Amino acid sequence: MRSDFQHQMFNLIQNLTGNDNILAVPKEFMKFAGDPSTGIMLSQLVYWTGREKRKDGYIYKTYKEWEEELGIPKYYVRKAKNNLEDRNLIKTKLKKANGSPTIHYKLNQEKFVEEFIEFLEEKRNDGKDNITQKENINNTNGNSKYHNSLTEITTKTNNKDNIGDVEEVWKHYKQAIKGVDYNPRKFSSSRKKAINQLLNDFTLDEIKKAINNATSHKFMMGDNKDNKFHLLPEKLFTFKKIEEYLDYKNNVQQFEEADYYADLK
């Protein structure tokens, strides 16, 4: 593909996207991306390309900043980022920004334009448009932080009840904390329900990874002034904690002793 042609095509595609105040997401992006949150993030990355302040073409944003800009929870921001990385549509690196480790993003323009044009040609050749994106992407009234563009994602996982996976999570947790001065209570129905709910939001591997990361937190494992084990299941098996510990190894979330005591207030 000729670079001048590709540049012209990218400019045309970029004109379809929104800005930093109003999200305008082409419906083709949703189908191309595979899900609403990935389509929204891709659209904004296309918009920001060429508008970044860094000479290397990267922009940097925290998950919280993405959350506020895109109007979707940071869990789905991370999912979208991972999807785009897996397809090699973006490049990322972790560097300090404003004194804190922050993920930097750069759109892989050549691959994006090539794949997006192929997608449009295939759709045209099929003579069909099966996109049924009904959610209101341009929700700017400020009343709904997490608008309904996530319906398609959450519907797929509602009422999920993988008993084997629930038991595997509990088994993995007990193995991970083996050796500490704590004996887990019985595997109650309420605990099963809590873990099952997590499996609606995270994969089994993600929960296992979060558990592994959590057990590397020395303070929570008993290396504290009270020599007390704090990584209790009722504290760990929540959406917030699994999400935090997934990022713990990447230094995106900073865990300090004060964080624990702040939670107790």
N, C-alpha and C positions, 0 to 999 in steps of 0.2 A: 504494500500500500504506500503510495507516494506521500511524503510528509506534508507537502503543501495542501494536497487534497484532504488529508486527515485533519490538518489544522482548520480548514474551512468547515469540514463536517462538525468538528468539535464546537466551533463557534455557533453553528446553527443549533446544535443540541443544547448548548449552554443557554441560548436565548429562551429556551422553553422553561428553564428552572426559575425558582423564586429568588428571594434575597434574604438578608439577615432579619427582616421584620415579618415578611409574609411567605409562607411555604406554598409554592406552586409546583406540585409534583405531577409530571406527565403520567397518564395512566399506563403508558407503555413501560415506564420504569418499574411499575409494580410487578408486571408480568415478567419482565426481564430479570428483576432482582429476585423474584421468587416469593417474597412476602412483603407486607406493607412497611414494616420498620426498616428493612434493608433498602427498600425503594426510596423511603424518605431520606435516609442517611446518604445514599448514593446521589440523590438529587442535590442535596446541599453541598456535597463534596465537589460535584460538577460546578455548582455556582461559585464556590470559593476558589476554585482553580484559576490562577491568574490574578486573583485579588489578594493572595497571601502576602504577608509582609516580609517573610524570610526569602533569601535569595535562592535557597536550595529547593524551593517549591513546596515545602511542608507547612502545614498549619498545625497548631496545637490547641487542644481543648480537653478539659477534664470531662469525666463522665457526667458530672453535675451540669457543666455548661452545655454539653450535648443534650442532656435531659431537658433543660430549659428551652433550648433552641428548637429542638425537634418536637417537643411535647409528648415524649414517650419515656417510660421508666428506664433507668440506666441499665437494668438487666437486658432489656431489648436493644439498647444502644450497643452493649457489649456483644450480643448475639449478632447484630447487624455488622459490626466491625469484623467479627470472626468469619461471617459468611463472605464478606468482600475480600478478606485476606485469603481464605481458602480458594477463591476463584482468581486470585492474583490480580484483582481489580484495584487494589490499593496497596501501598507500602506503609509500614508503620515502624516507629522506633521510639524507645523510651529515653527521654532526655529531661533535664531539669528546665522548668519554665517558671519564672517568678519564685525561684528558690525551692520548688517542689518537683518530684518526678512526675512527668506528664507525658501522655502518649501523643506523638506527632504523626500526622497523617498526610499522605500524598497520593493523589489519584494516578493510576497507571493509565495515562491517556491513550496510548497506542492500543493497548489491549482492550480497553473499554470501547473505543470507537469501532474497532474491528468486530468485536463480539456483538455490539449493539446494532450495527448495520446488518450483520448476518441474521440477527434475531428479527429485524424489521422485514428483511427480504423473505425469510421463511414464513413469517406471518402473512405477508402479501401473497406469496405463492399458494398458501393454504386457502386463501380467500375467506378466512374466518377471523373473527375477533371475539374470543371467548372471555375477554377481561370483564369482570363484573365487580369492579371496585366501587362500592356504594358508600364507603365511609366518607365523612366530611374531612378532607385533609386540610382545608383552609380554615380551620377553626381558630379564630383570632379573638373570640369574645372574652378570653381569660377565665371563663368559669369552669372549664374542664381541662385540667392539666394533662390528663392522660385520655385523649379523645378515642373515639371508637375505631380507629384504624387498626387496633390490635385484635378486633373481634375474630378475624380469620385465624389468627395464631392461637388464641386461647380456646377457641371452639374445638380445635383438633385434640386438645389435651384434657378437656373437661371430662369428668366422670372416669378418669383413668384409675384403674385399680390393679396394679401389678403386684400381687402378694409376694411373689418371688423376689422382686426387686426391693420391696420394703424390708423383707427379712435379710437380704444381702446387705443393705445399708446398715442395719442394726448389727449384723455379724462383723462388718468391716469396722464399725465404731468400737465395738468391744475389743477387737484385735488391736486397733490402733492405740488404745489407752491401756493395754495390758501392761501390768507392772507398776501402775500408779496406785496410790492408796485410796482406791475407790472401787466399790463393787456395784455395778449397775443394777437398778431394781428390775423387776420383771418387765417383760415386753408387753406392756398394757395396751388395751385397745385405743386409748387416747394417743399413746405414743405412735402406734401404727398409723393412726389417722393423720398425725402431724407429718410423718415421713412420707406417707402416700400423697399428701398435698404438695410436698416439696417436689415430688416426681412429676407433678403437673407443670412445674416451672423450670426444673433442671433435669438434665439427663442423669442416669445412674453414675456414669463416669465423672460428671461434674461434682456430684455430691461426695463421691469417694475422694476426689482431689481436694475438695474443701476440707474434708475431715483430716486428710494427710497434712494439709497446710496448717490447720488448726493445732494439730499435735506438735507442730514445730514452734508454737508460741510458748516459750518456756514459762512465762508468768502464769498463763492459764493452766499449764500442766503441773504447777506446784512449786516452781522456782520463784517464790515470793516470801515476804517477811513472815507470813503465817504458815508457810509450807502447806498451803491448802490447794487442793485440786479444784479448779473453777470451771473446767470445760464440761459442765454437766449437760446431759442430753436436752433438758428443757431449755437451756440457754443456747445450745448449738443448733438444734433442729428448728430454726426459724428462717424465713426467707431472707431477712436482713443479714443474719450471721453467715449463712451459706454464701450469700453474695459477697460479703466482705472477705471471707476467708478464701474464696476463689481468686481474689486479687492480691491476697497477702504476699505471696511469693514474688509478685511482680513489683512490689513496693508502691503500688498505686494507692493502697490503703495503709495508713500508718497506725500501728497498734502500740499503745503505751499503757502503762499501769493505770494512768488517769482515766483512760477510756472505760476500763472495767468499772471503776468506782463511780464514774459518771452515770453508767447504766443503772446503778443501784439506787440513785436518787429519785 
